[in-house]
Amino acid sequence: MDKKDIQKEKILAYMQKGKGITQKEAVELFGCYRLSARIADLRKDYAIVTKTESNKGRGYHARYFLAEVEDV
């Protein structure tokens, strides 16, 4: 299993707990600098919702959730 697969598994496990994840959190928690690529990989097998959040007047960022967990 390579590094991207390990990151994908960790991100999935994190999201299965009902938590959303941002790029900043992915770097801090899992050392993942390519969250959008890992999300694209996960979207092949899971429904993922993207929500846009404000950066307190400094732009926007995406937060990703598993659809079935987020909708509960």
Buried (B, 14 or more C-beta within 10 A) or exposed (E): EEEEEEBBBBBBEBBEEEBBBBBEBBEEBBEBEBBEEBBEBBEEEBEBBEEEEEEEEEEEEBBBBBEEBBEE
